[in-house]
Amino acid sequence: MFLPHAFSFESMDSEGRALCIGETVVLQKEINPFISVLREHGIIVNAIHNHWLFDKPRLMYMHFESIDEPLSFARKVRDAVKELTTDQVGAAPKVHTHEFDVTGLCDKFNDLLGGTIHTVENGICTVMGLRTEINAVVLG
């Protein structure tokens, strides 16, 4: 299962600030401590939702944003991430050891989906892309 931390920043203004955004998976019990630190740092939490039904442990996905200097945003988020557990939680996943060329398969998977970047880590292929045709404005 893909359990992401994803962070990015966009074009910077003349003061070196940019729209900085993040998404991370959190355990349900981590929501309040994590969101509290983000809010103390002036970071806006704009979504908390689940992706799965009947998951164990219960996982939630949090999206957040701020107009900030990218490295300042990164320090603030790093501070909030300290609230997340580092202990192993839940049952160990069942590992399937099939004789597949996962890297080659991931390359083809990426090509079919038109991804911008793809990686293979621990047998998991992740493809990411950008919707560059949509011109949205956030926070003005």
Secondary structure in CASP SS format (residue, H / E / C, confidence):
PFRMAT SS
TARGET T0000
AUTHOR 0000-0000-0000
METHOD secondary structure of the structure
MODEL  1
M C 1.00
F C 1.00
L C 1.00
P C 1.00
H E 1.00
A E 1.00
F E 1.00
S E 1.00
F E 1.00
E C 1.00
S C 1.00
M C 1.00
D C 1.00
S C 1.00
E C 1.00
G C 1.00
R C 1.00
A E 1.00
L E 1.00
C E 1.00
I E 1.00
G E 1.00
E E 1.00
T E 1.00
V E 1.00
V E 1.00
L E 1.00
Q H 1.00
K H 1.00
E H 1.00
I H 1.00
N H 1.00
P H 1.00
F H 1.00
I H 1.00
S H 1.00
V H 1.00
L H 1.00
R H 1.00
E H 1.00
H C 1.00
G C 1.00
I C 1.00
I E 1.00
V E 1.00
N E 1.00
A E 1.00
I E 1.00
H E 1.00
N C 1.00
H C 1.00
W C 1.00
L C 1.00
F C 1.00
D C 1.00
K C 1.00
P C 1.00
R C 1.00
L E 1.00
M E 1.00
Y E 1.00
M E 1.00
H E 1.00
F E 1.00
E E 1.00
S E 1.00
I E 1.00
D E 1.00
E C 1.00
P H 1.00
L H 1.00
S H 1.00
F H 1.00
A H 1.00
R H 1.00
K H 1.00
V H 1.00
R H 1.00
D H 1.00
A H 1.00
V H 1.00
K C 1.00
E C 1.00
L C 1.00
T C 1.00
T C 1.00
D C 1.00
Q C 1.00
V C 1.00
G C 1.00
A C 1.00
A C 1.00
P C 1.00
K C 1.00
V C 1.00
H C 1.00
T C 1.00
H C 1.00
E C 1.00
F C 1.00
D C 1.00
V H 1.00
T H 1.00
G H 1.00
L H 1.00
C H 1.00
D H 1.00
K H 1.00
F H 1.00
N H 1.00
D H 1.00
L H 1.00
L H 1.00
G C 1.00
G C 1.00
T C 1.00
I E 1.00
H E 1.00
T E 1.00
V E 1.00
E E 1.00
N C 1.00
G C 1.00
I E 1.00
C E 1.00
T E 1.00
V E 1.00
M E 1.00
G C 1.00
L C 1.00
R C 1.00
T C 1.00
E C 1.00
I C 1.00
N C 1.00
A C 1.00
V C 1.00
V C 1.00
L C 1.00
G C 1.00
END
